[in-house]
Structure formats: structure tokens, C-alpha cells
Amino acid sequence: MRTSDNLWIMRPLIGADEAAGLAEPVVLDVRWTLGGPSRESDYREGHLPYAVWIDFDRDICGPVRETGGRHPLPDPDALQAVLRAAGVSEDSTVVVYDDGDGMAAARTWWTLRWAGHEDVRVLDGGIDAWIGAGYPLAYTDPEPESGDITVRPGALPVLDAEAAAAWAERNELVDVRTPERYRGENEPVDPVAGHIPGAVNLPLSDDNAPDGSGLADTEALRGRYEGHREAAFYCGSGVGAARAALAFTAAGLPTPPVYIGSWSDWVSRGREVATGEER
């Protein structure tokens, strides 16, 4: 996909039929539930052929510390070891999927792109789209040959707390959480409710296809994000913001900056909190 900015962007979404036709992709199963147990048992009960199980919290995110948020960036060497064990090489086409909401798959896509690997696709609609298209599941673990990928951090723009505050002052900082969480009326996860001062709210749910089968089509996403080209995104812990970045990229726009620590990092540092609506 070539954008009007004359930037080449690898098309980030792939449908079940196209995924089934790929020659020897590396397939990663990253099914995940926020705050829940590992979904490895679901993988054992059926997964895409040749899919390798990846534990999202352990393998795609770094360990949680006092600051840094609930889903910090992984250690590059640790990520490289995980990806090589899964068979990812420099020339691999990687297909990532989850249950279909795209949250864990999008953050995995974003993380691999941040790590310098461009050919990464998210299976739109996840495993349900694969099953709905009539394709079979597998029930045994693959034995991939070790890959040779080298992780090169920094290939995508990342904000920290200071940069997010500065961005909100001079550009558009977008909070993709629900309006209630943004306004500070309800906070089910983090200890403080509200939003980063100066941030505006574009709820992530508005990126969904009307039937809930995945992301909206390219035209709808382009209409949603065309007027937000200078935006950076955050959420609760950098997972939803990565999904917004996926939608933004699927619309044909350059992948935007993400505050990867997001709200959970912001409040862990005792930063100023705003509530209500911004002008």
C-alpha cells in the first residue's frame, strides 16, 4: 500500500483466504484476556495449522515494575530469543491472531514492527474468521526451525510520559479508552481515574466493523482518521493504543506514535490528572 505521503506501508491486515494461501508463513497465536490466566489451554484445544503459542504477557511485554505501566516494552534480547524460537527470520511473513478483538494481535504486530520486522500481518477477525471461512484447526505443536531475526528496537515512534505531555500541548494526543474512563467517571483497572491533560477522546470501539467481525473497512477507517494525521495515541497500558495504531495504518496512514506505558504509566509517576471533557 502506498500512501499519499509517498511512504511505503506494509498492509497490516490479512483475511482468512489470503492467510491460507501464504507460502510458509510464521503464525503466532497470541490469544489473551486482560487480567486473566494464560490462554495456552485454548491453543491446545485447536489452533491454526503451524501456529506457535506465544504468551502475550510474558513474551510480548516486559516485566511489570513500579513505573512503566502494566504492559511495558520487552527486553530486546528476550524478545529476539522468543521470536527465533518461534521460527521468525529476517525474511519471514508473520501472521498474528487472537480471538478476534485484535487487541493482543495488534500489540504483537506493533511490537514486531517496533523491533524492525516489517512483514507482519494481523488476521482480521482472528481464529473465528479462520473457522468461519471453513479452514481446519490443528491440535499438535509445530516444531519450527530456529529463525535468524535480529531485533532492532526503535523502528516505530514511542512516547514516554514527558513526550506525551509535550505532545498534548502542541499536537493532538488521543485517548482511546471508553468515554467514562476518559472523563474519570469509572476506572475499573488503574488506581486513578481521568485522562492526560489536553488529551481528546476517540473510543477504540468505533474502529470495529458493524458486525463485530474485526476492524472496519479501509474506507471507514480512512474517514475516521484522515483528520487526525498528527495524532499520537494512548490507552490504559498500551494495548488498545496499539490497536488504534493498527487501524490507523490499515487506513493507509503512516503508523502514529504510541505512548506505550499509557495511563497506567502516567498515574504510576504521579502526573497531573484531568477529568471531564476537554475543549
Salt bridges, closest charged atoms under 4 A:
ASP5 OD2 - ARG229 NH1 2.85
GLU18 OE2 - ARG11 NH2 2.76
GLU18 OE2 - ARG121 NH1 3.88
ASP29 OD2 - ARG31 NH2 2.73
GLU40 OE2 - ARG44 NH2 2.53
ASP42 OD2 - ARG39 NE 2.36
ASP57 OD1 - HIS71 NE2 3.17
ASP59 OD1 - ARG58 NE 2.88
GLU90 OE1 - ARG152 NH1 3.26
ASP99 OD2 - ARG39 NH2 2.62
ASP119 OD1 - ARG121 NE 3.38
ASP141 OD1 - ARG44 NH1 2.29
GLU162 OE2 - ARG271 NH1 2.79
GLU172 OE1 - HIS228 ND1 2.74
ASP175 OD2 - ARG177 NH2 2.70
GLU185 OE2 - ARG183 NE 2.74
GLU187 OE1 - ARG177 NH1 3.29
GLU187 OE2 - ARG181 NH2 2.90
ASP190 OD2 - ARG70 NH2 2.99
ASP190 OD2 - ARG181 NH2 3.74
ASP206 OD2 - ARG224 NH1 3.80
ASP207 OD1 - ARG224 NE 2.41
GLU226 OE1 - ARG222 NE 2.67
GLU226 OE2 - ARG229 NE 2.77
ASP265 OD1 - ARG269 NE 2.80
GLU277 OE2 - ARG183 NH1 3.35
GLU278 OE2 - HIS195 NE2 2.81
